[in-house]
Amino acid sequence: MRPLLLLVSSIALFAQPSADVTEALSSSRQRIDSIDDQIVRLLNERAQVVRQVGVIKKQFHLPASAPGREEQVLRRVAGQAQAPLAPSAVEAIYKTILHEMSAMEASEMEKGSQPR
């Protein structure tokens, strides 16, 4: 009897969600999609500003990487975390953002210095 109960429970866990569940989640998922759209728009806006910073750094012969600035950004954004999002989670997310933005900036700066 116990193996049969386990089998039925397992099947129930992996079954497709009911229409009620899908309907109940629909509004929240639409909000998440809208927020994701805003996040991507803001990331693109941030990337444009990072590109401008790269142009300035190139003019003054500065490296793309600025570890002091990165630490400053990480401290500032982690300090803005609010429950349920922990400061460490915001910091981890921003480490990825900063890594990708720095890589883009370095690549853009390198492209601009190659002979045409």
C-alpha positions as CSV (number, residue, x, y, z in Angstrom):
1,M,0.0,0.0,0.0
2,R,2.8,2.4,0.9
3,P,4.5,2.1,-2.6
4,L,1.2,2.7,-4.3
5,L,0.6,5.9,-2.2
6,L,4.1,7.1,-3.1
7,L,3.5,6.5,-6.8
8,V,0.2,8.3,-6.7
9,S,1.8,11.2,-4.8
10,S,4.6,11.4,-7.3
11,I,2.3,11.4,-10.3
12,A,0.3,14.3,-8.7
13,L,3.4,16.3,-8.2
14,F,4.4,16.1,-11.8
15,A,1.0,16.5,-13.3
16,Q,0.1,19.6,-15.3
17,P,-1.2,22.4,-13.3
18,S,-5.0,22.8,-13.3
19,A,-6.8,25.6,-15.0
20,D,-7.5,27.1,-11.6
21,V,-3.8,27.3,-10.8
22,T,-2.9,28.7,-14.2
23,E,-5.6,31.3,-13.9
24,A,-4.6,32.2,-10.3
25,L,-1.0,32.7,-11.5
26,S,-1.8,34.5,-14.7
27,S,-2.0,38.0,-13.2
28,S,1.2,37.6,-11.2
29,R,3.0,36.3,-14.2
30,Q,1.9,39.2,-16.3
31,R,3.2,41.6,-13.6
32,I,6.5,39.7,-13.6
33,D,6.7,40.0,-17.4
34,S,6.1,43.7,-17.2
35,I,8.7,44.2,-14.5
36,D,11.2,42.1,-16.5
37,D,10.6,44.4,-19.5
38,Q,11.4,47.4,-17.3
39,I,14.5,45.7,-16.0
40,V,15.8,45.0,-19.5
41,R,15.0,48.6,-20.7
42,L,17.0,49.9,-17.7
43,L,19.9,47.5,-18.3
44,N,20.0,48.8,-21.9
45,E,19.9,52.4,-20.7
46,R,22.7,51.6,-18.2
47,A,24.8,50.0,-21.0
48,Q,24.5,53.2,-23.0
49,V,25.9,55.2,-20.1
50,V,28.6,52.6,-19.5
51,R,29.5,53.0,-23.2
52,Q,29.8,56.8,-22.7
53,V,32.0,56.3,-19.6
54,G,34.2,54.0,-21.8
55,V,34.7,56.8,-24.3
56,I,35.7,59.2,-21.5
57,K,38.1,56.7,-20.0
58,K,39.6,56.1,-23.5
59,Q,40.2,59.8,-24.0
60,F,42.0,60.0,-20.6
61,H,43.9,56.6,-21.2
62,L,42.2,55.0,-18.2
63,P,41.5,51.2,-17.9
64,A,38.0,49.9,-18.3
65,S,38.0,48.2,-14.8
66,A,37.5,50.4,-11.8
67,P,37.4,48.0,-8.7
68,G,37.0,50.9,-6.2
69,R,33.9,52.1,-8.1
70,E,32.5,48.6,-8.4
71,E,32.8,48.1,-4.6
72,Q,31.1,51.4,-4.1
73,V,28.2,50.4,-6.3
74,L,27.9,47.0,-4.6
75,R,27.7,48.6,-1.1
76,R,25.2,51.2,-2.3
77,V,22.8,48.8,-4.0
78,A,23.1,46.1,-1.3
79,G,22.1,48.8,1.2
80,Q,18.9,49.4,-0.7
81,A,17.7,45.8,-0.4
82,Q,14.3,45.3,1.2
83,A,12.7,42.0,2.4
84,P,12.2,39.5,1.0
85,L,15.3,40.3,-1.0
86,A,18.5,40.0,1.1
87,P,21.4,42.4,0.6
88,S,23.6,39.5,-0.3
89,A,21.1,38.6,-3.1
90,V,21.2,42.1,-4.5
91,E,25.0,42.1,-4.3
92,A,25.2,38.8,-6.2
93,I,22.9,40.1,-8.9
94,Y,24.9,43.3,-9.2
95,K,28.2,41.4,-9.4
96,T,26.9,39.8,-12.5
97,I,25.6,43.1,-13.9
98,L,28.9,44.8,-13.2
99,H,30.9,41.9,-14.7
100,E,28.9,42.0,-17.9
101,M,28.9,45.8,-18.2
102,S,32.7,45.9,-17.6
103,A,33.2,43.2,-20.2
104,M,31.1,45.2,-22.7
105,E,33.0,48.4,-21.8
106,A,36.4,46.8,-22.3
107,S,35.3,45.3,-25.6
108,E,34.0,48.6,-26.8
109,M,37.2,50.4,-25.8
110,E,39.3,47.8,-27.5
111,K,37.3,48.0,-30.7
112,G,37.8,51.8,-30.8
113,S,41.6,51.4,-30.4
114,Q,42.1,49.0,-33.3
115,P,43.3,50.4,-36.6
116,R,40.6,50.7,-39.3
